[in-house]
Amino acid sequence: MCVTCGCGHGVPEAQAVRYRPLDGQRRWPLLATAPRAARAGGFQGASAQVCGPLAMAHEPGLGATQRLRIEQEILGRNNDEARRNRAQLKHHGIFALNLVSSPGAGKTTLLVRTLAALKSRIPAWVIEGDQASSRDAERIRGAGVPAVQINTGKGCHLDAHRVGRALQSLPLEAGGVLFIENVGNLVCPAAFDLGEDHKVVILSVTEGEDKPLKYPDMFHAADLMLVNKVDLLPYVSFDVEACIGYAREINPHLGVIEVSATGGQGFSEWLAWIEAGARAA
């Protein structure tokens, strides 16, 4: 399969680069570019296994082997930056969360309500990631919380270098919580460590309950899944139990909290989880 366009030319799937958990229980056939999370540490205890010749790449002068080498170099530099970010946050005793989801899952609305509830209890700061505009950062600042906007342009995720630069603009102090709202995307953010303590994946009931099976990298990389917009369950055909079951096929240790960013359901449990992490940090 071509690693650029997915056209099917190249080598059979059985000979392509695969990812497999070290326990051997499940094999995820992926494109040659896809074992990024394993190399970046997104998959705990993972290995990238080459089962045969690499797939083709329809890019002039760039073969699949070269492409993999470039990705490894990019992720290696990113991980160095992430370690520096993590050391800085640890020095301040800050609990850092990387919020990830597909577009429209309700990240910003959930974050605004969370900040309002935490405002008198824990210091908080926000780094906002979007391709364009500063609308979300303005919403956060309107809630009285310091926020830095990062616009990625054509980029589809935040990286550790950009986050590190944003940290320099925030009035960090001992204790507290840093929320990093990533670009809406369930693919690339799974591979990039930003220096956070946990990735929190947000999935709304207006999406399909099989999202974890379609985007396994993200659900394997996350430590907590928030099932958002549960106030809409009477009006949509979303099977919560099936969704949780699919997610835990990918990541048996994944925590799950059902919430509503508008109605407030589940927020006491979500806030308690944050406060416990902040105390530990």
Buried (B, 14 or more C-beta within 10 A) or exposed (E): BBBBEEEEEBBEBEBBBBBBBEEEEEEBBBBBBBBBBBBBBBBEEBEBEBBEBBBBBEBEEEBBEEBBEEBBEBBEEBBEBBEBBBEBBEEBBBBBBBBBBBEEBBBBBBBBBBBEBBEEEBBBBBBBBBEEEBEBBEBBBEBEBBBBBBBBEEBBBBBBBBBBEBBEEBEBEEBBBBBBBBBBBBBBBBBBBBBBBBBBBBBBBBBBBEBBBEBBBBBBBBBBBBBBBBBBBEEEEBBBEEBBEBBBBBBEEBBBBBBBBBEEBBBEEBBEBBBEBBEEB
